[in-house]
Amino acid sequence: MKKKTFPILMTVLWGTVFTTVMHSLTMGICMGLMIGIAFGLFDSDKKDEK
């Protein structure tokens, strides 16, 4: 869980920022999730085996 703390907090932070700036809860949440994806929130926990 410690590995996921940073991406989750960045998603919440940017979701709040975009919600405030765009005056739209829906757009703020969507943009926050996009930033979360960029920070690796939804990376798989499986390691690539070659």
Number of C-alpha atoms within 10 A of each C-alpha: 5 5 8 13 11 15 19 19 13 19 24 17 15 20 24 16 16 19 19 12 12 11 11 11 15 13 15 21 19 16 19 23 21 16 20 22 16 14 16 14 20 13 10 8 6 6 6 6 4 3
